[in-house]
Amino acid sequence: MERNRRGNTLINIDWVTVIIYLLLVFMGWVNIYSAVYDDSHSSIFDFSQRYGKQLLWIGAAFILIFVVLITDSKFYSAFAYPLYGIGILLLISVLIFGIEVNSSKSWFEIGSFRMQPVEFTKITICLALAQFLSSESFSFYKTNKLAVLAAILGLPVMLIFIQNDTGSALVFFAFVFVLFREGMNKVLFFTSFAIIALFIMALVTNLEVLLIIVLCTGVLGFVLSNGRNIITQIVAYSFLLFAILSIVVYNYSTVFDNKPINLILLDIALMGLMMLVLYFVKRNKNLILFFSVIIGITVFVLSVDYIFNNVLQEHQQNRINELLGKNNDPLGVGYNVNQSKIAIGSGGFSGKGFLKGTQTKYNFVPEQSTDFIFCTIGEEWGFAGTTVVLSLFVFLVLRILFLAERQRSAFSRIYGYGVASILFFHVAVNIGMTIGLAPVIGIPLPFFSYGGSSLWAFTVLLFIFVKLDSDRLQIFR
């Protein structure tokens, strides 16, 4: 009896997850139907319309589910690296043979069908990451292993950036939660969030003022940790004096053509000189560490400014500036988000009702069946409807995390955390951008946004884990 249970996928499958998936897919299709509804095309089987095509994608998704569930679970770990290689080849191929859509060369076009390979690459990277982290030789304290880990995550991100698909590239930063669960240094984990905060500050704060704040904060921290020595205090407070002089030079001097760079070089040169002198006198390694951190932060802040002004395209800069409140252009750059917030707000508590959304019916909201599908939910189903949708997503993510923790296989556990991280990132950012809390970076809402690539990729991503969980009793790694 126990042996039969171990080998029976249908008995062991987590039907709670399956039911949530089916509910989300059905609700997604209903909202796509509503978003693009036209009286002259009212049939749900009108395959010339997006809701008709989405039905075809859903039918194909069910076939993919069947294929995933009948495949031996060991296949996913055994072929994780070859599948990763195929994903990388697809990302390279789309740069050569792909077509450009919305300034992003990330789509294959075969007749009337389009496919975005980056969506499926999320699956292959998740598998490769799970296989690598679950290997017995892996350790976060081995430099060579960390280098390989950085390559596994960094190579696809670089290729996606080259495609000019910034939003999809950012999704892979969600894997930091997987790394934290598997033992990444806590200092490194929280440092990554500090870097994100510093990145945002570099965009909203005057560059010179931010660098001076960083310098002062670093000096005070150094004094608190090494302040017993009188010489150390003298040097530290000298740095503060340099910071004050920098403010004076910046505001009143006309000597430098490029004030920020010259001020930074002046401060760092003086700091470096005094650090070296003090190091040779006291032989305190903390001084070198402190100096290196200051240099690193300075370079990072400058790189943010450079990337924002020289790498990001103008429309991306405008979207970020609009989000941060530096621009206010409700009829231009901020039009999409402004109309989305109007649609969601107009829904009130219970919404206007199915097919009765005026903002969506008259196409005030661009991309209302894809990236901005959530505004259709808010307008027609109101606060109550959006709460139901959000609750389902939250419950799905929590359910996946619960299932991941009960796995006997490290590979399955890590893969489960990868699935949860990707879903969480997509949901948080997509909904965030429709209500003005995140920049518009063009990523779909899982199981809701129109499109075969997105639906199939999320379906396969989820059901590989469902299959791994169903076979947890017979997998020992």
ABEGO torsion letter per residue (X at the ends): XAAAAAABAAAABBAAAAAAAAAAAAAAAAAAAAAABBAABABAABAABAAAAAAAAAAAAAAAAAAAAABBAAAAAAAAAAAAAAAAAAAAAAAAABBBBGGBBABBBBEABBBBAAAAAAAAAAAAAAAAAABAABBAABAAAAAAAAAAAAAAAAAAAAAGBAAAAAAAAAAAAAAAAAGBBAAAAAAAAAAAAAAAAAAABBAAAAAAAAAAAAAAAAAAAAAABAAAAAAAAAAAAAAAAAAAAAAABAABABAAAAAAAAAAAAAAAAAAAAAAAAGBAAAAAAAAAAAAAAAAAAAAAAAAAAABBAAAAAAAAAAAGABBBAABAAAAAAAAAAAAAAAEAAEAEBGABAAAAAGABBGAABAAAAAAAAAAAEAAAAAAAAAAAAAAAAAAAAAAAABABAAAAAAAAAAAAAAAAAAAAAAAAAAGABBBAGBBBBGABBEAAAAAAAAAAAAAAAAAAAAAAABBX
